[in-house]
Amino acid sequence: MIVEPKPRFQNHLPETIPIFPLEGALLMPGAQLPLNIFEPRYLRMIDDALAGSRAIGMIQPRMEGGEIAPRLFDVGCAGRITSFSETGDGRYLITLTGARRFRIIEEIESDAPYRTVRADWNAYDIDAHTDNTASQVDRDLLLEIMQDYLDAEGLKADWDAAENAPVEALVVSLAMGCPFSPSEKQALLEAASIAEQAECLMALMEMSGGDEPGGSAPLQ
């Protein structure tokens, strides 16, 4: 399925959006997030989204005692379903392409089995425009801190891809792929511009230790 140009979504922002609360899962504008959908309520959500705007809001829950409907962080990122397939056992394999961040105004009562919110799209109007702040990022320093962090954590990366990737791609890939805590991932999501995200990312990588080696941080 062909990814639609970003402006189409920006010109048709839905007032309400279904949300998929998922701890530790981060979607950033312009990035792609593969998802394996199997819970009945979220299968229904995908069906409804495909019949409508194809938009879903990824947002992190504030995990508190395993609540059925936990409180949510205030900011999430809307993605459009840009690929879709159904497995033989009834699961959906989808890819969300990040379009624009939003702030929750309120949660809406609905007969649907999933949660729906009213979204404030103006909170991150920067996502509707070209972000030129990547030029402010010290790329060499970012790569140096990245290498130290990955070495300390025992993580691997494709260095050929990293050295040739634009700053924006590096920042987004690291933000989504590194094993930061939910609150740290949220801080990266809420940082307004690429430059601010890079500053936050470098601070997080410098503060992180290497107590739990293993895993990988692929560049997306």
C-alpha positions in Angstrom: 0.0 0.0 0.0 1.4 3.4 -0.9 2.1 5.9 1.9 -0.1 9.0 1.3 1.6 12.4 1.3 1.7 14.0 4.7 -0.4 17.2 3.7 -3.5 15.1 3.0 -3.7 14.2 6.7 -2.8 17.7 7.8 -5.7 19.1 5.8 -8.3 16.7 7.2 -7.5 16.5 10.9 -10.3 14.5 12.7 -11.8 16.1 15.7 -11.8 12.8 17.6 -9.4 9.9 17.3 -9.4 6.3 18.6 -6.4 5.6 20.8 -4.1 2.6 21.3 -2.5 2.9 24.8 0.7 0.9 24.7 3.5 1.3 27.3 6.9 1.9 25.9 5.7 2.1 22.3 6.7 5.4 20.7 5.5 6.8 17.4 7.1 9.9 16.0 6.0 12.0 13.0 7.4 10.6 9.8 8.4 7.3 11.4 6.8 3.9 10.9 5.6 1.6 13.7 4.7 -2.1 12.9 1.9 -3.5 15.1 0.5 -7.0 15.7 -3.1 -6.6 16.6 -4.9 -9.5 18.3 -7.2 -8.2 21.1 -10.9 -8.1 19.9 -11.4 -4.4 20.9 -8.4 -3.3 18.9 -9.3 -5.5 15.9 -12.6 -3.6 16.0 -10.7 -0.3 16.2 -8.7 -1.2 13.1 -11.9 -2.1 11.2 -13.4 1.2 12.1 -10.3 3.2 11.3 -10.0 1.6 7.9 -13.6 2.5 7.2 -12.9 6.1 8.2 -9.9 8.3 8.4 -7.4 5.4 8.8 -6.0 7.4 11.8 -5.1 5.9 15.2 -3.5 7.7 18.1 -0.6 6.0 19.8 -0.3 7.1 23.4 1.4 5.7 26.6 -0.6 4.8 29.6 0.4 5.9 33.1 0.6 2.3 34.4 -1.0 2.3 37.9 -1.8 -1.1 39.4 -2.9 -2.8 36.2 -6.1 -0.7 35.8 -8.4 -1.7 32.9 -8.5 1.9 31.7 -5.4 3.5 33.1 -4.8 7.2 33.0 -3.0 8.4 30.0 -0.1 10.7 29.3 -1.4 14.0 27.8 0.5 13.8 24.5 0.4 11.1 21.8 1.1 10.8 18.1 -1.5 10.1 15.4 -0.5 7.7 12.7 -2.2 6.6 9.5 -2.6 2.9 8.6 -0.3 2.6 5.6 -0.1 -1.1 5.3 -2.4 -3.8 6.4 -2.7 -7.6 6.2 -4.7 -10.3 8.0 -3.2 -13.5 9.3 -4.8 -17.0 9.1 -5.5 -16.9 12.8 -7.4 -13.6 12.7 -4.7 -11.1 13.7 -4.0 -7.9 11.9 -0.5 -6.9 10.9 -0.4 -3.1 10.3 2.1 -0.3 9.9 1.3 3.1 11.3 3.1 6.1 9.7 3.4 8.9 12.2 1.7 12.1 11.0 1.1 14.6 13.8 1.3 14.8 17.6 -1.7 15.8 19.6 -2.7 16.7 23.2 -5.8 15.1 24.7 -8.6 17.6 25.4 -10.9 15.0 26.9 -11.9 11.4 26.6 -15.2 10.7 25.0 -17.9 8.3 26.0 -18.6 5.8 23.3 -20.3 2.5 22.6 -17.1 1.3 21.0 -15.0 -1.2 23.0 -11.9 1.0 22.5 -11.1 4.5 23.9 -11.6 7.7 21.9 -10.4 11.2 22.7 -10.9 14.7 21.4 -7.6 15.9 20.1 -5.9 19.3 20.2 -3.9 19.3 17.0 -2.7 22.9 17.5 -0.5 21.8 20.4 2.1 20.6 17.9 1.5 22.7 14.9 5.2 22.4 14.1 4.5 18.9 12.7 2.5 20.5 9.9 5.6 22.3 8.7 9.2 21.6 7.7 11.4 21.4 10.8 14.7 23.0 9.9 16.2 22.8 13.4 18.2 19.7 12.5 20.9 22.0 11.2 21.4 23.2 14.8 22.4 19.7 16.0 26.0 18.8 16.5 26.0 15.6 14.4 29.5 14.5 15.4 28.6 14.9 19.1 25.4 13.0 18.6 27.2 10.1 16.9 29.9 10.1 19.6 27.3 9.9 22.5 25.3 7.4 20.5 28.3 5.1 20.2 29.2 5.4 23.9 25.6 4.7 24.9 25.2 1.6 22.6 28.6 0.2 23.8 27.7 0.7 27.4 24.3 -0.9 26.9 25.6 -3.8 24.8 23.4 -2.7 21.9 24.2 -3.0 18.2 23.6 -0.6 15.3 24.3 -0.5 11.6 27.1 2.1 11.7 27.2 2.5 7.9 23.5 3.5 8.0 24.0 5.7 11.0 26.9 7.6 9.5 24.9 8.3 6.4 21.5 9.0 7.9 20.1 12.5 8.2 20.0 13.9 11.8 16.2 13.7 11.8 16.4 9.9 11.0 19.0 9.3 13.7 17.0 11.1 16.3 13.7 9.4 15.5 15.3 6.0 15.2 17.1 6.2 18.5 14.1 7.7 20.3 11.9 4.8 19.1 14.4 2.0 19.3 16.4 2.6 22.4 15.2 0.9 25.7 14.4 4.1 27.5 11.7 4.1 30.3 8.2 5.2 29.4 8.6 8.6 31.0 11.9 9.1 29.1 10.2 8.2 25.8 7.4 10.6 26.7 9.9 13.4 27.2 11.3 12.7 23.7 7.9 12.7 22.2 6.9 16.0 23.9 10.1 17.9 22.9 8.8 20.2 20.2 11.5 20.3 17.5 14.2 18.0 16.1 16.9 20.1 17.9 15.1 19.8 21.2 14.6 16.1 20.7 18.3 15.7 19.9 19.2 17.6 23.1 16.9 15.5 25.2 18.1 12.3 23.5 21.8 13.1 24.1 21.1 13.9 27.8 19.2 10.6 28.2 22.0 8.6 26.6 24.7 10.3 28.7 22.8 9.6 31.9 22.0 5.9 31.1 24.2 3.2 32.4 24.9 -0.3 31.0 23.4 -2.5 33.7 21.2 -4.5 31.3 23.2 -5.4 28.2 21.7 -7.2 25.3 19.2 -6.4 22.5 19.4 -4.1 19.5 18.6 -0.6 18.4 17.9 -0.9 14.7 17.9 2.3 12.6 14.4 2.6 11.1 
